[in-house]
Amino acid sequence: MRNRKARMAAVAGALALATGLVAPAHAVAPAPVTVAETALDAPVLYGRAAYMLDASTGKTLLDDHGGERMPIASLTKTMTAYLVLKLAKPTDVVEISRADVAYAEDGGGTTADLRAGDRLTVGELLYGLMLPSGADAAHALARTYGPGVDGFVARMNATARELGMNNTLYVNADGLPSPRGNGYSTARDQTVLAAEALRNPLIKQAAGTRYHRLDASAEHGAYSWRNTNRLLGTPGAIGLKTGFTRAAGYCLAFAGEENGQTLVGVILGESVSARRFSTAESLLSWGAARTAA
């Protein structure tokens, strides 16, 4: 654990160098921040990197090593959800295969406990992807809409370029360690993606849901999924995604709404799981105060 309070004075310089990302007109591109606009009373940061912006204006509020490439673990699934909903209808049906189940079990990833042969809609699988962070759900969606996992990953990287995420490389649809390497992104790129993903009402709804149950039907068995995001329940919090691997540490993409403004941020490389949530809560309060000033 590294207490980086002593380095907070350096954040001003980092913020002054922040530039907007090249992105399509509908994407949120971070706006530059000057030293005069920088608040030095930001919460203490312990992770390897953090970034936060006002999604309502595109203004960067915080940049602490936001451009540094590093693994992002299951934050990868935000892109999976975003891309799938560009390619498929929520009512489309996906049949779970033995390969989907085996992939998550063999890889040691978190799962939605999907069962081979079950048929679930894309909208239902979205909850299995985002709440328990199901690697099995990610594999099923990528396999179906690539078509094939490799094809889907290629689309993920193409979509990242379209959004101006030029320091991001995906190697799978879930963020698990891979023989191809861990892939990488930055806190800044993932914040841009988070802001864009939350424009989709289905992603916003799923990411903000604490518990979701599917009753058994002729198509599938019963499922119960609880969200891994402990920030939910905090006033104004609306998601978005947790992540963890040994290489990535504890990660969090977070967002909150207050007074008609949406603040979005990412914390990467935390060493203490619970602290990413308390830090995000502090950052949302601090950011709301800054934007209201």
C-alpha positions in Angstrom: 0.0 0.0 0.0 1.4 3.4 -1.0 0.0 6.5 0.6 0.3 9.1 -2.2 -0.8 12.1 -0.2 2.7 13.6 -0.4 2.3 13.5 -4.2 -1.0 15.3 -4.4 0.8 18.6 -5.1 2.1 17.1 -8.3 -1.5 16.4 -9.5 -1.7 20.1 -10.5 1.0 19.6 -13.1 -0.5 16.4 -14.4 -3.9 18.0 -14.8 -2.4 20.9 -16.7 -1.1 18.4 -19.2 -4.4 16.6 -19.7 -5.8 16.9 -23.2 -9.1 15.8 -24.7 -9.3 12.5 -26.5 -10.1 12.2 -30.2 -13.6 10.7 -30.2 -16.7 10.7 -32.3 -19.2 13.5 -31.7 -21.4 11.4 -29.4 -18.5 10.4 -27.1 -17.4 12.3 -24.0 -13.9 13.8 -24.6 -12.2 15.1 -21.5 -11.5 18.8 -21.7 -8.2 20.3 -20.6 -7.8 21.6 -17.0 -5.6 24.5 -16.1 -3.5 24.7 -12.9 -5.8 27.6 -11.7 -8.8 25.3 -11.9 -7.0 22.5 -10.0 -8.2 21.8 -6.4 -5.4 20.5 -4.2 -7.7 19.4 -1.4 -8.8 16.3 -3.4 -9.2 13.0 -1.3 -6.0 11.0 -0.7 -5.4 8.5 -3.4 -3.8 5.1 -2.8 -4.2 3.3 -6.1 -1.8 3.3 -9.0 -4.0 5.6 -11.0 -7.2 7.6 -10.9 -9.2 9.8 -13.3 -12.5 11.6 -13.0 -14.5 13.9 -15.3 -17.8 15.7 -15.4 -19.6 13.8 -18.1 -22.1 16.6 -18.4 -19.4 19.0 -19.7 -16.4 16.7 -20.6 -14.3 18.6 -18.1 -11.5 16.7 -16.4 -11.7 17.0 -12.6 -8.9 14.8 -11.6 -5.9 13.1 -13.3 -3.5 11.1 -11.3 -1.4 9.0 -13.6 -4.5 8.7 -15.8 -2.6 8.0 -19.0 -0.4 5.2 -17.6 -1.0 1.8 -19.2 -1.9 -1.0 -16.9 -4.1 -4.1 -16.6 -7.8 -3.4 -15.8 -9.2 -6.8 -14.9 -13.0 -7.1 -15.2 -13.4 -3.4 -16.1 -13.0 -5.1 -19.5 -16.6 -6.2 -19.3 -17.8 -2.7 -19.6 -16.6 -2.7 -23.2 -18.2 -6.2 -23.7 -21.6 -4.9 -22.5 -21.3 -1.7 -24.6 -20.3 -3.5 -27.8 -22.9 -6.3 -27.4 -25.7 -3.8 -27.2 -24.5 -2.2 -30.4 -24.6 -5.5 -32.2 -27.6 -7.2 -30.7 -31.1 -6.6 -29.4 -31.8 -7.1 -25.7 -34.5 -9.7 -26.7 -32.0 -11.8 -28.8 -31.5 -15.2 -27.2 -28.1 -16.8 -26.5 -27.7 -20.5 -25.7 -25.1 -21.2 -23.1 -22.5 -23.8 -24.2 -20.2 -26.1 -22.2 -17.3 -24.1 -23.5 -18.7 -20.9 -21.9 -19.0 -22.7 -18.5 -15.6 -24.4 -18.8 -13.9 -21.2 -19.7 -14.9 -19.4 -16.5 -14.2 -22.5 -14.3 -10.8 -23.3 -15.9 -9.7 -19.7 -15.9 -10.5 -19.2 -12.2 -12.8 -16.2 -13.0 -15.9 -15.0 -11.3 -19.0 -16.5 -12.8 -22.7 -16.1 -13.1 -23.0 -19.8 -12.6 -24.6 -20.3 -16.0 -25.6 -23.8 -17.0 -25.0 -25.3 -20.4 -28.1 -25.6 -22.5 -29.9 -22.7 -20.8 -31.2 -20.0 -23.2 -31.1 -16.5 -21.9 -31.8 -13.1 -23.6 -29.0 -10.6 -24.1 -30.8 -8.4 -21.7 -30.8 -11.1 -19.0 -27.1 -12.0 -19.7 -26.2 -8.3 -19.2 -27.1 -8.7 -15.5 -25.0 -11.9 -15.3 -22.1 -10.0 -16.9 -22.3 -6.8 -14.8 -23.5 -7.9 -11.3 -21.5 -11.0 -10.4 -19.0 -10.2 -13.2 -19.6 -13.5 -14.9 -16.7 -14.6 -17.2 -19.1 -17.3 -18.5 -21.6 -14.6 -19.5 -18.8 -12.6 -21.2 -17.6 -15.7 -23.1 -21.1 -16.6 -24.2 -21.8 -13.1 -25.5 -18.4 -12.8 -27.3 -18.7 -16.2 -28.8 -22.1 -15.4 -30.2 -21.5 -11.9 -31.5 -17.9 -12.0 -32.7 -18.8 -14.3 -34.3 -16.3 -16.2 -32.2 -14.3 -14.8 -29.3 -11.3 -13.7 -31.4 -13.7 -11.8 -33.8 -15.4 -10.1 -30.8 -12.1 -9.0 -29.3 -11.1 -7.5 -32.6 -14.3 -5.5 -32.6 -13.6 -4.4 -29.0 -10.3 -2.9 -30.1 -11.8 -1.3 -33.1 -14.5 0.2 -30.9 -11.9 1.5 -28.5 -10.2 3.3 -31.4 -13.5 4.8 -32.4 -13.9 6.2 -28.9 -10.4 7.7 -28.9 -9.1 5.1 -26.4 -5.7 5.0 -28.0 -3.9 3.5 -25.0 -6.1 0.4 -24.7 -5.6 -3.2 -25.9 -8.1 -5.9 -25.2 -7.1 -9.6 -25.4 -10.3 -11.2 -24.3 -13.9 -10.2 -23.3 -13.5 -10.6 -19.6 -10.1 -9.3 -18.3 -8.8 -12.6 -17.0 -5.0 -13.2 -17.4 -4.4 -14.7 -20.8 -1.5 -16.5 -22.6 -1.6 -13.5 -24.9 -0.9 -11.2 -22.0 -3.1 -9.2 -19.8 -4.0 -6.5 -22.2 -4.0 -2.9 -20.9 -5.8 0.4 -20.7 -5.6 3.6 -18.7 -7.8 5.2 -16.1 -8.5 8.0 -18.6 -9.5 5.6 -21.4 -11.7 3.6 -19.1 -13.4 6.8 -17.8 -14.2 7.8 -21.4 -15.7 4.4 -22.0 -17.6 4.4 -18.7 -19.2 7.8 -19.6 -20.2 6.6 -23.0 -21.5 3.2 -21.8 -23.7 4.9 -19.2 -25.5 6.7 -22.0 -27.1 3.3 -22.7 -30.2 3.0 -20.4 -29.8 -0.8 -20.2 -26.2 -0.6 -19.0 -27.0 2.2 -16.6 -29.9 0.2 -15.1 -28.0 -3.1 -14.8 -24.9 -1.4 -13.3 -27.0 0.3 -10.7 -28.9 -2.8 -9.7 -27.8 -4.4 -6.4 -29.7 -7.7 -6.8 -31.3 -9.4 -9.7 -33.3 -12.6 -9.8 -34.5 -14.7 -12.8 -37.2 -17.2 -12.1 -37.0 -20.6 -13.8 -38.7 -20.9 -17.2 -39.0 -23.3 -20.0 -35.8 -21.7 -21.4 -33.6 -21.6 -18.3 -33.2 -22.4 -14.7 -33.5 -19.9 -11.8 -30.6 -17.4 -11.2 -29.8 -14.9 -8.5 -27.1 -12.4 -9.0 -25.7 -9.9 -6.5 -23.7 -6.8 -7.5 -20.1 -6.8 -6.5 -20.1 -3.0 -6.4 -20.3 -1.9 -2.7 -20.6 1.7 -3.8 -24.2 1.2 -4.6 -26.5 2.5 -1.9 -24.4 5.6 -1.6 -26.7 8.6 -2.4 -26.5 9.4 -6.1 -24.2 6.4 -7.0 -25.2 4.7 -10.3 -22.5 2.1 -10.9 -20.5 1.0 -12.8 -18.0 -2.0 -12.6 -15.5 -3.7 -10.3 -12.4 -5.7 -11.2 -9.6 -7.6 -9.7 -6.7 -9.8 -10.7 -3.3 -10.0 -9.0 -1.7 -8.1 -11.8 -4.3 -5.3 -11.9 -5.1 -5.0 -8.2 -8.5 -3.8 -7.2 -10.1 -1.6 -9.8 -13.4 0.3 -9.9 -15.2 2.3 -12.6 -17.7 4.5 -10.7 -20.3 7.2 -11.4 -22.8 9.4 -9.6 -25.4 11.9 -10.3 -26.2 15.1 -8.4 -28.0 18.3 -9.4 -28.4 17.1 -13.0 -24.6 16.4 -13.4 -23.0 13.0 -14.0 -19.5 12.5 -12.6 -17.6 9.4 -13.8 -14.2 8.1 -12.7 -11.9 5.1 -12.5 -9.5 3.9 -9.9 -6.9 1.3 -10.9 -4.4 -0.7 -8.9 -5.7 -0.4 -5.4 -4.2 -2.8 -2.9 -7.2 -2.8 -0.5 -10.6 -3.8 -1.9 -12.8 -1.8 0.4 -10.8 1.4 0.0 -11.6 1.8 -3.7 -15.2 2.2 -2.7 -14.6 4.7 0.1 -12.2 6.6 -2.2 -14.8 6.7 -5.0 -17.4 8.0 -2.6 -15.0 10.7 -1.4 -14.2 11.6 -5.0 -17.8 11.9 -6.0 -18.5 14.2 -3.0 -15.4 16.3 -3.8 -16.3 16.5 -7.5 -19.8 17.5 -6.8 -18.6 20.3 -4.6 -16.2 21.5 -7.2 -18.7 21.5 -10.0 -21.2 23.3 -7.8 -18.7 26.1 -6.9 
